[in-house]
């Protein structure tokens, strides 16, 4: 998908981080953009800032809830008449050991990271399929390939998004050849994902309280995130990836070496 001018993009998790970077880049390319986020205050602030670059619609959305995503789709079509690009980008993180991770935290993380993608793809596909050309970009992570860190719900959700996106891309190649599908797999990116617990549900125990022994590891990861690749660079790679009809977009391709290490470890166990 090379010509974005005049087209419409929907970006979940659009108030901050990668989502904000995508929205800003799309506007610069002449698109109309719908940003969705669960944080109403951040959403209003982002919409005000992004409006300097073009036409923006902000829709308060909980991507884990089907009805909320359906309302997002309805609002996008009502305002702009179509959707050409869908970025299922909303996500939460979490550095915590398995034994200290509650089922509330599991349901929250999978609800946003995995069901948010499923809901988006399921609800928006009929709209995208009506267009002459369309694209879905699902945000996963290199954690979908590298499974050594204590990020159990996060890793499980991101691995599922990788698999879902790949199977959709294979199927759509014949079923919906005009709808591209890509999975975005960033590594450390300069975002505010460390603040994800501000939107956690009732019953979620803050990670610092539930698993204080990992605090030094969290601090190191947060430092790596702060010094990571810019969201603007990630957005540039997404636009390039859509133009080249890529299925995988790797902002940090060197991390594939860790994936190869994983493959090698598995192969060593074959009898």
Buried (B, 14 or more C-beta within 10 A) or exposed (E): BEEBEEBBBBBBBBBBBBBBBBBBBBBEBBBBBBBBBBBEEBBBBBBEBBBEBBBBBBBBBBBBBBEBBBBBBEBBBEEBEBBBBBBBBBBBBBBBBEEBBEEBBBBBBBBBBBBBBBBBBEBBBEBBEEBEBBBBBBBBBBBBBBBEEBBBBBBBBBBBBBEBBBEBBEEBBEEBEEBBBBBBBBBBBBBBBBBBBEBBEEEBBEBEEBBEEBEEEBEEBBEEBEEBBBBBBBBBBBBEBBBEBBBBBBBBEEBBEBBEEEEEEEEEEEE
